[in-house]
Amino acid sequence: MWRALFLAVGISCCVVGLQCLVIEQAIVVTASDSPAAAGQYGKKRTPINPPEWAPWTLLAAGAVVMIYSFTIPKRVKE
């Protein structure tokens, strides 16, 4: 069970890191309560700019966690 959890976390980190390499800006659209703060159709848009270090950090952390997940069965005897 632990191996699958760590493998999933590592793969997720790598996928998010690859996405951060490709995009410059992501726009998160949320519903807004006040029409004055919202734009068209009552939705609020928030831009997110990933920093320069984010993709490489996420890729490296994901790779380390995936490698760690392959060594779990040798240490934990179930």
mmCIF file of the C-alpha atoms, coordinates in Angstrom:
data_MODEL
# 
_entry.id   MODEL 
# 
loop_
_atom_site.group_PDB 
_atom_site.id 
_atom_site.type_symbol 
_atom_site.label_atom_id 
_atom_site.label_alt_id 
_atom_site.label_comp_id 
_atom_site.label_asym_id 
_atom_site.label_entity_id 
_atom_site.label_seq_id 
_atom_site.pdbx_PDB_ins_code 
_atom_site.Cartn_x 
_atom_site.Cartn_y 
_atom_site.Cartn_z 
_atom_site.occupancy 
_atom_site.B_iso_or_equiv 
_atom_site.pdbx_formal_charge 
_atom_site.auth_seq_id 
_atom_site.auth_comp_id 
_atom_site.auth_asym_id 
_atom_site.auth_atom_id 
_atom_site.pdbx_PDB_model_num 
ATOM 1  C CA . MET A 1 1  ? 0.000   0.000  0.000   1.00 0.00 ? 1  MET A CA 1 
ATOM 2  C CA . TRP A 1 2  ? 2.775   2.446  0.896   1.00 0.00 ? 2  TRP A CA 1 
ATOM 3  C CA . ARG A 1 3  ? 4.559   1.730  -2.371  1.00 0.00 ? 3  ARG A CA 1 
ATOM 4  C CA . ALA A 1 4  ? 1.478   2.641  -4.416  1.00 0.00 ? 4  ALA A CA 1 
ATOM 5  C CA . LEU A 1 5  ? 0.922   5.825  -2.407  1.00 0.00 ? 5  LEU A CA 1 
ATOM 6  C CA . PHE A 1 6  ? 4.485   7.070  -2.859  1.00 0.00 ? 6  PHE A CA 1 
ATOM 7  C CA . LEU A 1 7  ? 4.499   6.096  -6.518  1.00 0.00 ? 7  LEU A CA 1 
ATOM 8  C CA . ALA A 1 8  ? 1.282   8.075  -7.107  1.00 0.00 ? 8  ALA A CA 1 
ATOM 9  C CA . VAL A 1 9  ? 2.679   11.129 -5.300  1.00 0.00 ? 9  VAL A CA 1 
ATOM 10 C CA . GLY A 1 10 ? 5.900   10.952 -7.332  1.00 0.00 ? 10 GLY A CA 1 
ATOM 11 C CA . ILE A 1 11 ? 4.070   10.636 -10.644 1.00 0.00 ? 11 ILE A CA 1 
ATOM 12 C CA . SER A 1 12 ? 1.774   13.535 -9.715  1.00 0.00 ? 12 SER A CA 1 
ATOM 13 C CA . CYS A 1 13 ? 4.746   15.762 -8.876  1.00 0.00 ? 13 CYS A CA 1 
ATOM 14 C CA . CYS A 1 14 ? 6.408   14.915 -12.180 1.00 0.00 ? 14 CYS A CA 1 
ATOM 15 C CA . VAL A 1 15 ? 3.241   15.635 -14.167 1.00 0.00 ? 15 VAL A CA 1 
ATOM 16 C CA . VAL A 1 16 ? 2.723   19.011 -12.457 1.00 0.00 ? 16 VAL A CA 1 
ATOM 17 C CA . GLY A 1 17 ? 6.407   19.835 -13.027 1.00 0.00 ? 17 GLY A CA 1 
ATOM 18 C CA . LEU A 1 18 ? 6.109   19.038 -16.737 1.00 0.00 ? 18 LEU A CA 1 
ATOM 19 C CA . GLN A 1 19 ? 3.002   21.190 -16.975 1.00 0.00 ? 19 GLN A CA 1 
ATOM 20 C CA . CYS A 1 20 ? 4.835   24.085 -15.317 1.00 0.00 ? 20 CYS A CA 1 
ATOM 21 C CA . LEU A 1 21 ? 7.603   23.745 -17.915 1.00 0.00 ? 21 LEU A CA 1 
ATOM 22 C CA . VAL A 1 22 ? 5.102   24.125 -20.747 1.00 0.00 ? 22 VAL A CA 1 
ATOM 23 C CA . ILE A 1 23 ? 2.892   26.966 -19.508 1.00 0.00 ? 23 ILE A CA 1 
ATOM 24 C CA . GLU A 1 24 ? 3.727   30.553 -18.643 1.00 0.00 ? 24 GLU A CA 1 
ATOM 25 C CA . GLN A 1 25 ? 0.496   31.350 -16.846 1.00 0.00 ? 25 GLN A CA 1 
ATOM 26 C CA . ALA A 1 26 ? -2.540  29.425 -15.601 1.00 0.00 ? 26 ALA A CA 1 
ATOM 27 C CA . ILE A 1 27 ? -5.894  31.102 -15.020 1.00 0.00 ? 27 ILE A CA 1 
ATOM 28 C CA . VAL A 1 28 ? -8.086  29.688 -12.255 1.00 0.00 ? 28 VAL A CA 1 
ATOM 29 C CA . VAL A 1 29 ? -11.787 30.445 -12.738 1.00 0.00 ? 29 VAL A CA 1 
ATOM 30 C CA . THR A 1 30 ? -13.981 30.438 -9.630  1.00 0.00 ? 30 THR A CA 1 
ATOM 31 C CA . ALA A 1 31 ? -17.557 31.452 -8.915  1.00 0.00 ? 31 ALA A CA 1 
ATOM 32 C CA . SER A 1 32 ? -17.869 34.834 -7.231  1.00 0.00 ? 32 SER A CA 1 
ATOM 33 C CA . ASP A 1 33 ? -20.541 36.007 -4.808  1.00 0.00 ? 33 ASP A CA 1 
ATOM 34 C CA . SER A 1 34 ? -20.399 39.681 -5.714  1.00 0.00 ? 34 SER A CA 1 
ATOM 35 C CA . PRO A 1 35 ? -21.061 40.652 -9.317  1.00 0.00 ? 35 PRO A CA 1 
ATOM 36 C CA . ALA A 1 36 ? -18.838 43.745 -8.972  1.00 0.00 ? 36 ALA A CA 1 
ATOM 37 C CA . ALA A 1 37 ? -15.726 41.663 -8.244  1.00 0.00 ? 37 ALA A CA 1 
ATOM 38 C CA . ALA A 1 38 ? -16.485 39.150 -10.968 1.00 0.00 ? 38 ALA A CA 1 
ATOM 39 C CA . GLY A 1 39 ? -16.048 39.501 -14.674 1.00 0.00 ? 39 GLY A CA 1 
ATOM 40 C CA . GLN A 1 40 ? -18.278 38.153 -17.392 1.00 0.00 ? 40 GLN A CA 1 
ATOM 41 C CA . TYR A 1 41 ? -20.832 35.480 -16.365 1.00 0.00 ? 41 TYR A CA 1 
ATOM 42 C CA . GLY A 1 42 ? -20.208 35.966 -12.635 1.00 0.00 ? 42 GLY A CA 1 
ATOM 43 C CA . LYS A 1 43 ? -16.844 34.218 -12.620 1.00 0.00 ? 43 LYS A CA 1 
ATOM 44 C CA . LYS A 1 44 ? -13.658 35.476 -10.995 1.00 0.00 ? 44 LYS A CA 1 
ATOM 45 C CA . ARG A 1 45 ? -10.350 34.831 -12.794 1.00 0.00 ? 45 ARG A CA 1 
ATOM 46 C CA . THR A 1 46 ? -7.106  34.549 -10.895 1.00 0.00 ? 46 THR A CA 1 
ATOM 47 C CA . PRO A 1 47 ? -3.833  34.224 -12.832 1.00 0.00 ? 47 PRO A CA 1 
ATOM 48 C CA . ILE A 1 48 ? -1.099  31.978 -11.441 1.00 0.00 ? 48 ILE A CA 1 
ATOM 49 C CA . ASN A 1 49 ? 2.473   32.383 -12.686 1.00 0.00 ? 49 ASN A CA 1 
ATOM 50 C CA . PRO A 1 50 ? 4.743   29.500 -11.631 1.00 0.00 ? 50 PRO A CA 1 
ATOM 51 C CA . PRO A 1 51 ? 8.230   30.661 -10.579 1.00 0.00 ? 51 PRO A CA 1 
ATOM 52 C CA . GLU A 1 52 ? 11.290  29.654 -12.581 1.00 0.00 ? 52 GLU A CA 1 
ATOM 53 C CA . TRP A 1 53 ? 12.422  27.073 -10.017 1.00 0.00 ? 53 TRP A CA 1 
ATOM 54 C CA . ALA A 1 54 ? 9.053   25.280 -9.680  1.00 0.00 ? 54 ALA A CA 1 
ATOM 55 C CA . PRO A 1 55 ? 9.191   22.894 -12.680 1.00 0.00 ? 55 PRO A CA 1 
ATOM 56 C CA . TRP A 1 56 ? 12.678  21.577 -11.967 1.00 0.00 ? 56 TRP A CA 1 
ATOM 57 C CA . THR A 1 57 ? 12.032  21.239 -8.249  1.00 0.00 ? 57 THR A CA 1 
ATOM 58 C CA . LEU A 1 58 ? 8.802   19.316 -8.824  1.00 0.00 ? 58 LEU A CA 1 
ATOM 59 C CA . LEU A 1 59 ? 10.431  17.051 -11.414 1.00 0.00 ? 59 LEU A CA 1 
ATOM 60 C CA . ALA A 1 60 ? 13.395  16.291 -9.146  1.00 0.00 ? 60 ALA A CA 1 
ATOM 61 C CA . ALA A 1 61 ? 11.237  15.697 -6.077  1.00 0.00 ? 61 ALA A CA 1 
ATOM 62 C CA . GLY A 1 62 ? 8.905   13.444 -8.050  1.00 0.00 ? 62 GLY A CA 1 
ATOM 63 C CA . ALA A 1 63 ? 11.807  11.410 -9.402  1.00 0.00 ? 63 ALA A CA 1 
ATOM 64 C CA . VAL A 1 64 ? 13.307  10.978 -5.920  1.00 0.00 ? 64 VAL A CA 1 
ATOM 65 C CA . VAL A 1 65 ? 9.954   9.900  -4.468  1.00 0.00 ? 65 VAL A CA 1 
ATOM 66 C CA . MET A 1 66 ? 9.408   7.394  -7.296  1.00 0.00 ? 66 MET A CA 1 
ATOM 67 C CA . ILE A 1 67 ? 12.878  5.905  -6.778  1.00 0.00 ? 67 ILE A CA 1 
ATOM 68 C CA . TYR A 1 68 ? 12.149  5.754  -3.040  1.00 0.00 ? 68 TYR A CA 1 
ATOM 69 C CA . SER A 1 69 ? 8.896   3.893  -3.718  1.00 0.00 ? 69 SER A CA 1 
ATOM 70 C CA . PHE A 1 70 ? 10.770  1.102  -5.499  1.00 0.00 ? 70 PHE A CA 1 
ATOM 71 C CA . THR A 1 71 ? 13.011  0.509  -2.472  1.00 0.00 ? 71 THR A CA 1 
ATOM 72 C CA . ILE A 1 72 ? 10.154  0.235  0.078   1.00 0.00 ? 72 ILE A CA 1 
ATOM 73 C CA . PRO A 1 73 ? 9.554   -3.537 -0.297  1.00 0.00 ? 73 PRO A CA 1 
ATOM 74 C CA . LYS A 1 74 ? 13.198  -4.271 0.538   1.00 0.00 ? 74 LYS A CA 1 
ATOM 75 C CA . ARG A 1 75 ? 12.959  -2.386 3.833   1.00 0.00 ? 75 ARG A CA 1 
ATOM 76 C CA . VAL A 1 76 ? 9.397   -3.198 4.915   1.00 0.00 ? 76 VAL A CA 1 
ATOM 77 C CA . LYS A 1 77 ? 8.702   -6.888 5.262   1.00 0.00 ? 77 LYS A CA 1 
ATOM 78 C CA . GLU A 1 78 ? 4.962   -7.479 5.019   1.00 0.00 ? 78 GLU A CA 1 
# 
